[in-house]
Amino acid sequence: MPFDPETIRADFPLLQRSIRGVPLAYLDNAATTHKPAAVLAAIDELYRHHNANVHRGAHTLSIEATEAYEHARRIVQRCLGAEDPSEIVWQHGATDGLNLLAHGLGETRLGPGDEVLVTALEHHSNLLPWQAAARRAGAHLRIAPIDAHGVPSPDGFAAALGPRTRVVAMPHVSNALGTLVPVAEFAARAHAHDAVVVVDGCQAVPHLPVDVAALGCDAYVFSGHKTYGPTGIGVLWARRALLDELPPYQTGGEMIRSVSFEAAEWADPPLKFEAGTPHVAGAIGLGAALAYLATLDRSAVADHEQALVSRAARELARLEGVRVVGPQQGRVGVVSFTVAGASPHDVATLLDQHGIAVRSGHHCAEPLMGRLGLTGTVRASFALYNTHAEVTRLVNAVRDAAAMLG
Ligand code: PMP
């Protein structure tokens, strides 16, 4: 059955909104996505009927809340193709997970003279924690190069690996350009150097089926709110052996086996990394979001999104004064562009007058923008509920903005 975004839109209450009297065209999905009614209902159900702290109680509500919370963990496990639910660690978001990994691997794997390799595509969240970890350890941060379209070159990546490379971090998909990184190929090359491979999957999980075993990475993180789930919840997956190796990032309640005044023994993963009361509603909401996605034909969704992205890139590139940046092929979810003579912020402000929500600026990838010789772009980013009519509105509004501002 062909995928019908109009049917899907009915599942997302916020999409009924108007902005300045016109229907909202929400094209800022790489920043955050809207939530289907199933997610709102799951959160509402928890707070109305089962609210309790998890893992601590003998009473019925606590047992019910714990069961729903752990059920959500198993949904994530299935979604990522992970071997065991104990490999799924709840985090506040991708940023939280990447900081945990950088702190832990900084301690267990990095020493003076060692190297961490990241790509030039990195979101600040997958750059700054590694900068800090390298600095603390006396290690060096190396940057795998990209070409003028923001595509990492396999040869450049291979050349940046060396005998001292201990950790390699990369995005699965670039949030600023939509570049799809060949993770499996890069992970295999990194493993040939015995490096640990960390993947930032924030912009992949909403768009692509992800199988961590097929990718061959060692750790993978993503944020719930970019995948139709709530804010404040994210996921860190890592191989069980790596989780066993890593020290806890935070200590406190819930993450111990035993404690004395002098010392403590940690619980097994994932609890070792989940100190304090977790975001129970967030985890359950994210589970509901992934369960919702699993009811859809994911390859039809991907085809639909791909058609929107390709058409938007093609038609924007034809406009006078507009330059589309990023990869020529294999772009996922995102179309980034500039308008000659206009600041990205002014373009985004004008588009908002037409009810069109896009993002402008460096997209938390300032070094990437510098490499491309840009200070920022306008970014239209797509989700399963976007339509061809919205692409038409975007292209027409950008044409008007280019004429007015350029
Ligand atoms: N990595 C990428 C590629 C992202 O797009 C984002 C969010 N813009 C992050 C990391 C950080 O995610 P969060 O703010 O949800 O922790």
Boltz pocket constraint, residues with backbone or C-beta under 6 A from the ligand:
constraints:
  - pocket:
      binder: B
      contacts: [[A, 30], [A, 31], [A, 92], [A, 93], [A, 94], [A, 95], [A, 96], [A, 123], [A, 125], [A, 126], [A, 171], [A, 173], [A, 174], [A, 175], [A, 200], [A, 202], [A, 203], [A, 223], [A, 234], [A, 363], [A, 364]]
      max_distance: 6.0
